[in-house]
Amino acid sequence: MTEHRSHTNTRRLSKTNIILLIFVAIAAFFLWTEHRAHLLGALPYLLLLGCVFMHLFMHRGHGHGGDGEGSDGDKS
């Protein structure tokens, strides 16, 4: 007994998906063209804010617990 499977519909996009994809592409284009100045104008500030957050969150594993001991061991 042989099974007959149709592979024609597995790789093909439906009309609804194509229309949705075109709508999303048009919406993304207009969002980019209308808000490009705002987004690109905020990039320097976002870069500085990123530096601050990286400094705060990436120094957790260095052992800077503030216990008063330096890196040179016992001072007695």
Secondary structure, DSSP 8 states (H G I E B T S, - for coil): -------TTTS---HHHHHHHHHHHHHHHHHHHHHHHHHHHTHHHHHHHHHHHHHHHHTGGGT----S--TT----
